[in-house]
Amino acid sequence: MLNTVRAIVKEGKIELLEEIDIPEGTEVLVTPLIDETDFWLNVSRPAIDAVWDNEEDNVYAELLA
């Protein structure tokens, strides 16, 4: 039977946040929950950099001068 239990990583070890009764040696699957804000910032950074860090925009600075 599949069951989802919340846990945290503490000093490099996974610590369950609630008591569960599972036999010693039971194989488990661990899915880390990522902070979605950091994820989206990191995957969008190349696109943002391509828009903001390009020499074509220098023409606007020249027009303003």
mmCIF file of the N, C-alpha and C atoms, coordinates in Angstrom:
data_MODEL
# 
_entry.id   MODEL 
# 
loop_
_atom_site.group_PDB 
_atom_site.id 
_atom_site.type_symbol 
_atom_site.label_atom_id 
_atom_site.label_alt_id 
_atom_site.label_comp_id 
_atom_site.label_asym_id 
_atom_site.label_entity_id 
_atom_site.label_seq_id 
_atom_site.pdbx_PDB_ins_code 
_atom_site.Cartn_x 
_atom_site.Cartn_y 
_atom_site.Cartn_z 
_atom_site.occupancy 
_atom_site.B_iso_or_equiv 
_atom_site.pdbx_formal_charge 
_atom_site.auth_seq_id 
_atom_site.auth_comp_id 
_atom_site.auth_asym_id 
_atom_site.auth_atom_id 
_atom_site.pdbx_PDB_model_num 
ATOM 1   N N  . MET A 1 1  ? 0.844  -1.179 0.000   1.00 0.00 ? 1  MET A N  1 
ATOM 2   C CA . MET A 1 1  ? 0.000  0.000  0.000   1.00 0.00 ? 1  MET A CA 1 
ATOM 3   C C  . MET A 1 1  ? 0.888  1.241  0.000   1.00 0.00 ? 1  MET A C  1 
ATOM 4   N N  . LEU A 1 2  ? 0.568  2.228  -0.849  1.00 0.00 ? 2  LEU A N  1 
ATOM 5   C CA . LEU A 1 2  ? 1.325  3.472  -0.903  1.00 0.00 ? 2  LEU A CA 1 
ATOM 6   C C  . LEU A 1 2  ? 0.783  4.457  0.116   1.00 0.00 ? 2  LEU A C  1 
ATOM 7   N N  . ASN A 1 3  ? 1.688  5.158  0.760   1.00 0.00 ? 3  ASN A N  1 
ATOM 8   C CA . ASN A 1 3  ? 1.313  6.139  1.760   1.00 0.00 ? 3  ASN A CA 1 
ATOM 9   C C  . ASN A 1 3  ? 2.306  7.293  1.676   1.00 0.00 ? 3  ASN A C  1 
ATOM 10  N N  . THR A 1 4  ? 1.828  8.511  1.753   1.00 0.00 ? 4  THR A N  1 
ATOM 11  C CA . THR A 1 4  ? 2.701  9.677  1.727   1.00 0.00 ? 4  THR A CA 1 
ATOM 12  C C  . THR A 1 4  ? 2.854  10.231 3.130   1.00 0.00 ? 4  THR A C  1 
ATOM 13  N N  . VAL A 1 5  ? 4.098  10.456 3.521   1.00 0.00 ? 5  VAL A N  1 
ATOM 14  C CA . VAL A 1 5  ? 4.395  10.978 4.850   1.00 0.00 ? 5  VAL A CA 1 
ATOM 15  C C  . VAL A 1 5  ? 5.352  12.154 4.684   1.00 0.00 ? 5  VAL A C  1 
ATOM 16  N N  . ARG A 1 6  ? 5.086  13.254 5.383   1.00 0.00 ? 6  ARG A N  1 
ATOM 17  C CA . ARG A 1 6  ? 5.969  14.420 5.304   1.00 0.00 ? 6  ARG A CA 1 
ATOM 18  C C  . ARG A 1 6  ? 7.198  14.196 6.182   1.00 0.00 ? 6  ARG A C  1 
ATOM 19  N N  . ALA A 1 7  ? 8.331  14.736 5.706   1.00 0.00 ? 7  ALA A N  1 
ATOM 20  C CA . ALA A 1 7  ? 9.586  14.613 6.438   1.00 0.00 ? 7  ALA A CA 1 
ATOM 21  C C  . ALA A 1 7  ? 10.454 15.826 6.106   1.00 0.00 ? 7  ALA A C  1 
ATOM 22  N N  . ILE A 1 8  ? 11.516 16.015 6.885   1.00 0.00 ? 8  ILE A N  1 
ATOM 23  C CA . ILE A 1 8  ? 12.484 17.072 6.616   1.00 0.00 ? 8  ILE A CA 1 
ATOM 24  C C  . ILE A 1 8  ? 13.882 16.463 6.643   1.00 0.00 ? 8  ILE A C  1 
ATOM 25  N N  . VAL A 1 9  ? 14.821 17.169 6.031   1.00 0.00 ? 9  VAL A N  1 
ATOM 26  C CA . VAL A 1 9  ? 16.216 16.743 6.110   1.00 0.00 ? 9  VAL A CA 1 
ATOM 27  C C  . VAL A 1 9  ? 16.863 17.513 7.247   1.00 0.00 ? 9  VAL A C  1 
ATOM 28  N N  . LYS A 1 10 ? 17.452 16.786 8.172   1.00 0.00 ? 10 LYS A N  1 
ATOM 29  C CA . LYS A 1 10 ? 18.093 17.388 9.338   1.00 0.00 ? 10 LYS A CA 1 
ATOM 30  C C  . LYS A 1 10 ? 19.464 16.747 9.504   1.00 0.00 ? 10 LYS A C  1 
ATOM 31  N N  . GLU A 1 11 ? 20.513 17.578 9.393   1.00 0.00 ? 11 GLU A N  1 
ATOM 32  C CA . GLU A 1 11 ? 21.886 17.092 9.508   1.00 0.00 ? 11 GLU A CA 1 
ATOM 33  C C  . GLU A 1 11 ? 22.153 15.944 8.540   1.00 0.00 ? 11 GLU A C  1 
ATOM 34  N N  . GLY A 1 12 ? 21.618 16.070 7.321   1.00 0.00 ? 12 GLY A N  1 
ATOM 35  C CA . GLY A 1 12 ? 21.865 15.078 6.283   1.00 0.00 ? 12 GLY A CA 1 
ATOM 36  C C  . GLY A 1 12 ? 21.027 13.817 6.367   1.00 0.00 ? 12 GLY A C  1 
ATOM 37  N N  . LYS A 1 13 ? 20.105 13.750 7.317   1.00 0.00 ? 13 LYS A N  1 
ATOM 38  C CA . LYS A 1 13 ? 19.257 12.566 7.464   1.00 0.00 ? 13 LYS A CA 1 
ATOM 39  C C  . LYS A 1 13 ? 17.796 12.960 7.314   1.00 0.00 ? 13 LYS A C  1 
ATOM 40  N N  . ILE A 1 14 ? 17.009 12.045 6.799   1.00 0.00 ? 14 ILE A N  1 
ATOM 41  C CA . ILE A 1 14 ? 15.576 12.288 6.626   1.00 0.00 ? 14 ILE A CA 1 
ATOM 42  C C  . ILE A 1 14 ? 14.867 11.959 7.924   1.00 0.00 ? 14 ILE A C  1 
ATOM 43  N N  . GLU A 1 15 ? 14.135 12.946 8.436   1.00 0.00 ? 15 GLU A N  1 
ATOM 44  C CA . GLU A 1 15 ? 13.433 12.791 9.715   1.00 0.00 ? 15 GLU A CA 1 
ATOM 45  C C  . GLU A 1 15 ? 11.930 12.948 9.466   1.00 0.00 ? 15 GLU A C  1 
ATOM 46  N N  . LEU A 1 16 ? 11.174 11.903 9.804   1.00 0.00 ? 16 LEU A N  1 
ATOM 47  C CA . LEU A 1 16 ? 9.724  11.946 9.607   1.00 0.00 ? 16 LEU A CA 1 
ATOM 48  C C  . LEU A 1 16 ? 9.089  12.952 10.560  1.00 0.00 ? 16 LEU A C  1 
ATOM 49  N N  . LEU A 1 17 ? 8.044  13.616 10.085  1.00 0.00 ? 17 LEU A N  1 
ATOM 50  C CA . LEU A 1 17 ? 7.350  14.599 10.906  1.00 0.00 ? 17 LEU A CA 1 
ATOM 51  C C  . LEU A 1 17 ? 6.178  13.993 11.666  1.00 0.00 ? 17 LEU A C  1 
ATOM 52  N N  . GLU A 1 18 ? 5.926  12.716 11.447  1.00 0.00 ? 18 GLU A N  1 
ATOM 53  C CA . GLU A 1 18 ? 4.853  12.026 12.164  1.00 0.00 ? 18 GLU A CA 1 
ATOM 54  C C  . GLU A 1 18 ? 5.259  10.574 12.386  1.00 0.00 ? 18 GLU A C  1 
ATOM 55  N N  . GLU A 1 19 ? 4.660  9.967  13.359  1.00 0.00 ? 19 GLU A N  1 
ATOM 56  C CA . GLU A 1 19 ? 4.944  8.560  13.664  1.00 0.00 ? 19 GLU A CA 1 
ATOM 57  C C  . GLU A 1 19 ? 4.229  7.656  12.657  1.00 0.00 ? 19 GLU A C  1 
ATOM 58  N N  . ILE A 1 20 ? 4.974  6.698  12.114  1.00 0.00 ? 20 ILE A N  1 
ATOM 59  C CA . ILE A 1 20 ? 4.356  5.677  11.267  1.00 0.00 ? 20 ILE A CA 1 
ATOM 60  C C  . ILE A 1 20 ? 4.942  4.330  11.658  1.00 0.00 ? 20 ILE A C  1 
ATOM 61  N N  . ASP A 1 21 ? 4.186  3.292  11.418  1.00 0.00 ? 21 ASP A N  1 
ATOM 62  C CA . ASP A 1 21 ? 4.621  1.948  11.767  1.00 0.00 ? 21 ASP A CA 1 
ATOM 63  C C  . ASP A 1 21 ? 5.029  1.216  10.489  1.00 0.00 ? 21 ASP A C  1 
ATOM 64  N N  . ILE A 1 22 ? 6.331  1.208  10.225  1.00 0.00 ? 22 ILE A N  1 
ATOM 65  C CA . ILE A 1 22 ? 6.837  0.459  9.075   1.00 0.00 ? 22 ILE A CA 1 
ATOM 66  C C  . ILE A 1 22 ? 7.974  -0.436 9.551   1.00 0.00 ? 22 ILE A C  1 
ATOM 67  N N  . PRO A 1 23 ? 8.073  -1.619 8.981   1.00 0.00 ? 23 PRO A N  1 
ATOM 68  C CA . PRO A 1 23 ? 9.117  -2.551 9.408   1.00 0.00 ? 23 PRO A CA 1 
ATOM 69  C C  . PRO A 1 23 ? 10.517 -2.029 9.081   1.00 0.00 ? 23 PRO A C  1 
ATOM 70  N N  . GLU A 1 24 ? 11.478 -2.342 9.923   1.00 0.00 ? 24 GLU A N  1 
ATOM 71  C CA . GLU A 1 24 ? 12.877 -1.993 9.700   1.00 0.00 ? 24 GLU A CA 1 
ATOM 72  C C  . GLU A 1 24 ? 13.324 -2.557 8.361   1.00 0.00 ? 24 GLU A C  1 
ATOM 73  N N  . GLY A 1 25 ? 14.044 -1.765 7.594   1.00 0.00 ? 25 GLY A N  1 
ATOM 74  C CA . GLY A 1 25 ? 14.560 -2.216 6.303   1.00 0.00 ? 25 GLY A CA 1 
ATOM 75  C C  . GLY A 1 25 ? 13.598 -2.018 5.145   1.00 0.00 ? 25 GLY A C  1 
ATOM 76  N N  . THR A 1 26 ? 12.434 -1.424 5.410   1.00 0.00 ? 26 THR A N  1 
ATOM 77  C CA . THR A 1 26 ? 11.472 -1.180 4.339   1.00 0.00 ? 26 THR A CA 1 
ATOM 78  C C  . THR A 1 26 ? 12.059 -0.200 3.337   1.00 0.00 ? 26 THR A C  1 
ATOM 79  N N  . GLU A 1 27 ? 11.974 -0.510 2.059   1.00 0.00 ? 27 GLU A N  1 
ATOM 80  C CA . GLU A 1 27 ? 12.451 0.391  1.014   1.00 0.00 ? 27 GLU A CA 1 
ATOM 81  C C  . GLU A 1 27 ? 11.438 1.513  0.835   1.00 0.00 ? 27 GLU A C  1 
ATOM 82  N N  . VAL A 1 28 ? 11.930 2.742  0.738   1.00 0.00 ? 28 VAL A N  1 
ATOM 83  C CA . VAL A 1 28 ? 11.045 3.895  0.569   1.00 0.00 ? 28 VAL A CA 1 
ATOM 84  C C  . VAL A 1 28 ? 11.515 4.720  -0.623  1.00 0.00 ? 28 VAL A C  1 
ATOM 85  N N  . LEU A 1 29 ? 10.614 5.513  -1.175  1.00 0.00 ? 29 LEU A N  1 
ATOM 86  C CA . LEU A 1 29 ? 10.936 6.470  -2.224  1.00 0.00 ? 29 LEU A CA 1 
ATOM 87  C C  . LEU A 1 29 ? 10.890 7.861  -1.607  1.00 0.00 ? 29 LEU A C  1 
ATOM 88  N N  . VAL A 1 30 ? 11.852 8.699  -1.958  1.00 0.00 ? 30 VAL A N  1 
ATOM 89  C CA . VAL A 1 30 ? 11.911 10.055 -1.420  1.00 0.00 ? 30 VAL A CA 1 
ATOM 90  C C  . VAL A 1 30 ? 11.824 11.033 -2.585  1.00 0.00 ? 30 VAL A C  1 
ATOM 91  N N  . THR A 1 31 ? 10.875 11.961 -2.514  1.00 0.00 ? 31 THR A N  1 
ATOM 92  C CA . THR A 1 31 ? 10.717 12.998 -3.529  1.00 0.00 ? 31 THR A CA 1 
ATOM 93  C C  . THR A 1 31 ? 10.922 14.349 -2.865  1.00 0.00 ? 31 THR A C  1 
ATOM 94  N N  . PRO A 1 32 ? 12.073 14.990 -3.103  1.00 0.00 ? 32 PRO A N  1 
ATOM 95  C CA . PRO A 1 32 ? 12.287 16.310 -2.510  1.00 0.00 ? 32 PRO A CA 1 
ATOM 96  C C  . PRO A 1 32 ? 11.305 17.335 -3.079  1.00 0.00 ? 32 PRO A C  1 
ATOM 97  N N  . LEU A 1 33 ? 10.761 18.173 -2.216  1.00 0.00 ? 33 LEU A N  1 
ATOM 98  C CA . LEU A 1 33 ? 9.870  19.241 -2.642  1.00 0.00 ? 33 LEU A CA 1 
ATOM 99  C C  . LEU A 1 33 ? 10.713 20.494 -2.827  1.00 0.00 ? 33 LEU A C  1 
ATOM 100 N N  . ILE A 1 34 ? 10.798 20.980 -4.061  1.00 0.00 ? 34 ILE A N  1 
ATOM 101 C CA . ILE A 1 34 ? 11.634 22.146 -4.325  1.00 0.00 ? 34 ILE A CA 1 
ATOM 102 C C  . ILE A 1 34 ? 10.841 23.424 -4.120  1.00 0.00 ? 34 ILE A C  1 
ATOM 103 N N  . ASP A 1 35 ? 11.557 24.491 -3.830  1.00 0.00 ? 35 ASP A N  1 
ATOM 104 C CA . ASP A 1 35 ? 10.942 25.806 -3.736  1.00 0.00 ? 35 ASP A CA 1 
ATOM 105 C C  . ASP A 1 35 ? 10.675 26.273 -5.167  1.00 0.00 ? 35 ASP A C  1 
ATOM 106 N N  . GLU A 1 36 ? 9.415  26.365 -5.560  1.00 0.00 ? 36 GLU A N  1 
ATOM 107 C CA . GLU A 1 36 ? 9.079  26.685 -6.939  1.00 0.00 ? 36 GLU A CA 1 
ATOM 108 C C  . GLU A 1 36 ? 9.553  28.064 -7.366  1.00 0.00 ? 36 GLU A C  1 
ATOM 109 N N  . THR A 1 37 ? 9.656  29.003 -6.449  1.00 0.00 ? 37 THR A N  1 
ATOM 110 C CA . THR A 1 37 ? 10.124 30.342 -6.806  1.00 0.00 ? 37 THR A CA 1 
ATOM 111 C C  . THR A 1 37 ? 11.538 30.269 -7.353  1.00 0.00 ? 37 THR A C  1 
ATOM 112 N N  . ASP A 1 38 ? 12.428 29.602 -6.630  1.00 0.00 ? 38 ASP A N  1 
ATOM 113 C CA . ASP A 1 38 ? 13.806 29.453 -7.099  1.00 0.00 ? 38 ASP A CA 1 
ATOM 114 C C  . ASP A 1 38 ? 13.861 28.684 -8.416  1.00 0.00 ? 38 ASP A C  1 
ATOM 115 N N  . PHE A 1 39 ? 13.031 27.665 -8.544  1.00 0.00 ? 39 PHE A N  1 
ATOM 116 C CA . PHE A 1 39 ? 13.018 26.875 -9.773  1.00 0.00 ? 39 PHE A CA 1 
ATOM 117 C C  . PHE A 1 39 ? 12.686 27.755 -10.972 1.00 0.00 ? 39 PHE A C  1 
ATOM 118 N N  . TRP A 1 40 ? 11.605 28.515 -10.886 1.00 0.00 ? 40 TRP A N  1 
ATOM 119 C CA . TRP A 1 40 ? 11.188 29.338 -12.027 1.00 0.00 ? 40 TRP A CA 1 
ATOM 120 C C  . TRP A 1 40 ? 12.175 30.456 -12.315 1.00 0.00 ? 40 TRP A C  1 
ATOM 121 N N  . LEU A 1 41 ? 12.788 31.036 -11.298 1.00 0.00 ? 41 LEU A N  1 
ATOM 122 C CA . LEU A 1 41 ? 13.819 32.050 -11.526 1.00 0.00 ? 41 LEU A CA 1 
ATOM 123 C C  . LEU A 1 41 ? 15.016 31.459 -12.260 1.00 0.00 ? 41 LEU A C  1 
ATOM 124 N N  . ASN A 1 42 ? 15.414 30.267 -11.860 1.00 0.00 ? 42 ASN A N  1 
ATOM 125 C CA . ASN A 1 42 ? 16.572 29.637 -12.491 1.00 0.00 ? 42 ASN A CA 1 
ATOM 126 C C  . ASN A 1 42 ? 16.305 29.206 -13.931 1.00 0.00 ? 42 ASN A C  1 
ATOM 127 N N  . VAL A 1 43 ? 15.132 28.666 -14.216 1.00 0.00 ? 43 VAL A N  1 
ATOM 128 C CA . VAL A 1 43 ? 14.871 28.224 -15.588 1.00 0.00 ? 43 VAL A CA 1 
ATOM 129 C C  . VAL A 1 43 ? 14.576 29.391 -16.523 1.00 0.00 ? 43 VAL A C  1 
ATOM 130 N N  . SER A 1 44 ? 14.120 30.528 -15.986 1.00 0.00 ? 44 SER A N  1 
ATOM 131 C CA . SER A 1 44 ? 13.828 31.670 -16.850 1.00 0.00 ? 44 SER A CA 1 
ATOM 132 C C  . SER A 1 44 ? 15.015 32.618 -16.995 1.00 0.00 ? 44 SER A C  1 
ATOM 133 N N  . ARG A 1 45 ? 16.041 32.455 -16.173 1.00 0.00 ? 45 ARG A N  1 
ATOM 134 C CA . ARG A 1 45 ? 17.191 33.370 -16.204 1.00 0.00 ? 45 ARG A CA 1 
ATOM 135 C C  . ARG A 1 45 ? 17.823 33.494 -17.587 1.00 0.00 ? 45 ARG A C  1 
ATOM 136 N N  . PRO A 1 46 ? 18.068 32.399 -18.336 1.00 0.00 ? 46 PRO A N  1 
ATOM 137 C CA . PRO A 1 46 ? 18.676 32.565 -19.670 1.00 0.00 ? 46 PRO A CA 1 
ATOM 138 C C  . PRO A 1 46 ? 17.819 33.430 -20.609 1.00 0.00 ? 46 PRO A C  1 
ATOM 139 N N  . ALA A 1 47 ? 16.515 33.279 -20.556 1.00 0.00 ? 47 ALA A N  1 
ATOM 140 C CA . ALA A 1 47 ? 15.643 34.080 -21.416 1.00 0.00 ? 47 ALA A CA 1 
ATOM 141 C C  . ALA A 1 47 ? 15.667 35.541 -20.995 1.00 0.00 ? 47 ALA A C  1 
ATOM 142 N N  . ILE A 1 48 ? 15.641 35.793 -19.698 1.00 0.00 ? 48 ILE A N  1 
ATOM 143 C CA . ILE A 1 48 ? 15.683 37.175 -19.205 1.00 0.00 ? 48 ILE A CA 1 
ATOM 144 C C  . ILE A 1 48 ? 17.021 37.817 -19.563 1.00 0.00 ? 48 ILE A C  1 
ATOM 145 N N  . ASP A 1 49 ? 18.100 37.087 -19.381 1.00 0.00 ? 49 ASP A N  1 
ATOM 146 C CA . ASP A 1 49 ? 19.418 37.619 -19.725 1.00 0.00 ? 49 ASP A CA 1 
ATOM 147 C C  . ASP A 1 49 ? 19.529 37.932 -21.208 1.00 0.00 ? 49 ASP A C  1 
ATOM 148 N N  . ALA A 1 50 ? 18.932 37.086 -22.042 1.00 0.00 ? 50 ALA A N  1 
ATOM 149 C CA . ALA A 1 50 ? 18.986 37.326 -23.492 1.00 0.00 ? 50 ALA A CA 1 
ATOM 150 C C  . ALA A 1 50 ? 18.257 38.608 -23.864 1.00 0.00 ? 50 ALA A C  1 
ATOM 151 N N  . VAL A 1 51 ? 17.186 38.928 -23.156 1.00 0.00 ? 51 VAL A N  1 
ATOM 152 C CA . VAL A 1 51 ? 16.431 40.144 -23.446 1.00 0.00 ? 51 VAL A CA 1 
ATOM 153 C C  . VAL A 1 51 ? 17.161 41.377 -22.928 1.00 0.00 ? 51 VAL A C  1 
ATOM 154 N N  . TRP A 1 52 ? 17.662 41.326 -21.715 1.00 0.00 ? 52 TRP A N  1 
ATOM 155 C CA . TRP A 1 52 ? 18.244 42.506 -21.082 1.00 0.00 ? 52 TRP A CA 1 
ATOM 156 C C  . TRP A 1 52 ? 19.710 42.719 -21.425 1.00 0.00 ? 52 TRP A C  1 
ATOM 157 N N  . ASP A 1 53 ? 20.448 41.673 -21.669 1.00 0.00 ? 53 ASP A N  1 
ATOM 158 C CA . ASP A 1 53 ? 21.884 41.799 -21.931 1.00 0.00 ? 53 ASP A CA 1 
ATOM 159 C C  . ASP A 1 53 ? 22.182 41.610 -23.414 1.00 0.00 ? 53 ASP A C  1 
ATOM 160 N N  . ASN A 1 54 ? 21.723 42.553 -24.229 1.00 0.00 ? 54 ASN A N  1 
ATOM 161 C CA . ASN A 1 54 ? 22.051 42.472 -25.650 1.00 0.00 ? 54 ASN A CA 1 
ATOM 162 C C  . ASN A 1 54 ? 22.452 43.849 -26.159 1.00 0.00 ? 54 ASN A C  1 
ATOM 163 N N  . GLU A 1 55 ? 23.347 43.861 -27.114 1.00 0.00 ? 55 GLU A N  1 
ATOM 164 C CA . GLU A 1 55 ? 23.901 45.118 -27.605 1.00 0.00 ? 55 GLU A CA 1 
ATOM 165 C C  . GLU A 1 55 ? 22.921 45.900 -28.469 1.00 0.00 ? 55 GLU A C  1 
ATOM 166 N N  . GLU A 1 56 ? 21.890 45.266 -28.968 1.00 0.00 ? 56 GLU A N  1 
ATOM 167 C CA . GLU A 1 56 ? 20.902 45.972 -29.788 1.00 0.00 ? 56 GLU A CA 1 
ATOM 168 C C  . GLU A 1 56 ? 20.211 47.081 -28.994 1.00 0.00 ? 56 GLU A C  1 
ATOM 169 N N  . ASP A 1 57 ? 20.085 46.901 -27.681 1.00 0.00 ? 57 ASP A N  1 
ATOM 170 C CA . ASP A 1 57 ? 19.448 47.921 -26.860 1.00 0.00 ? 57 ASP A CA 1 
ATOM 171 C C  . ASP A 1 57 ? 20.309 49.166 -26.690 1.00 0.00 ? 57 ASP A C  1 
ATOM 172 N N  . ASN A 1 58 ? 21.586 49.090 -27.014 1.00 0.00 ? 58 ASN A N  1 
ATOM 173 C CA . ASN A 1 58 ? 22.454 50.250 -26.885 1.00 0.00 ? 58 ASN A CA 1 
ATOM 174 C C  . ASN A 1 58 ? 22.005 51.397 -27.783 1.00 0.00 ? 58 ASN A C  1 
ATOM 175 N N  . VAL A 1 59 ? 21.298 51.109 -28.858 1.00 0.00 ? 59 VAL A N  1 
ATOM 176 C CA . VAL A 1 59 ? 20.824 52.163 -29.763 1.00 0.00 ? 59 VAL A CA 1 
ATOM 177 C C  . VAL A 1 59 ? 19.882 53.121 -29.022 1.00 0.00 ? 59 VAL A C  1 
ATOM 178 N N  . TYR A 1 60 ? 19.113 52.622 -28.067 1.00 0.00 ? 60 TYR A N  1 
ATOM 179 C CA . TYR A 1 60 ? 18.200 53.479 -27.321 1.00 0.00 ? 60 TYR A CA 1 
ATOM 180 C C  . TYR A 1 60 ? 18.965 54.443 -26.407 1.00 0.00 ? 60 TYR A C  1 
ATOM 181 N N  . ALA A 1 61 ? 20.051 53.969 -25.814 1.00 0.00 ? 61 ALA A N  1 
ATOM 182 C CA . ALA A 1 61 ? 20.879 54.841 -24.991 1.00 0.00 ? 61 ALA A CA 1 
ATOM 183 C C  . ALA A 1 61 ? 21.490 55.947 -25.844 1.00 0.00 ? 61 ALA A C  1 
ATOM 184 N N  . GLU A 1 62 ? 21.875 55.606 -27.075 1.00 0.00 ? 62 GLU A N  1 
ATOM 185 C CA . GLU A 1 62 ? 22.440 56.612 -27.978 1.00 0.00 ? 62 GLU A CA 1 
ATOM 186 C C  . GLU A 1 62 ? 21.396 57.636 -28.381 1.00 0.00 ? 62 GLU A C  1 
ATOM 187 N N  . LEU A 1 63 ? 20.172 57.207 -28.584 1.00 0.00 ? 63 LEU A N  1 
ATOM 188 C CA . LEU A 1 63 ? 19.086 58.150 -28.956 1.00 0.00 ? 63 LEU A CA 1 
ATOM 189 C C  . LEU A 1 63 ? 18.775 59.119 -27.816 1.00 0.00 ? 63 LEU A C  1 
ATOM 190 N N  . LEU A 1 64 ? 18.892 58.648 -26.582 1.00 0.00 ? 64 LEU A N  1 
ATOM 191 C CA . LEU A 1 64 ? 18.608 59.495 -25.428 1.00 0.00 ? 64 LEU A CA 1 
ATOM 192 C C  . LEU A 1 64 ? 19.723 60.502 -25.162 1.00 0.00 ? 64 LEU A C  1 
ATOM 193 N N  . ALA A 1 65 ? 20.919 60.205 -25.664 1.00 0.00 ? 65 ALA A N  1 
ATOM 194 C CA . ALA A 1 65 ? 22.072 61.100 -25.390 1.00 0.00 ? 65 ALA A CA 1 
ATOM 195 C C  . ALA A 1 65 ? 22.057 62.358 -26.228 1.00 0.00 ? 65 ALA A C  1 
# 
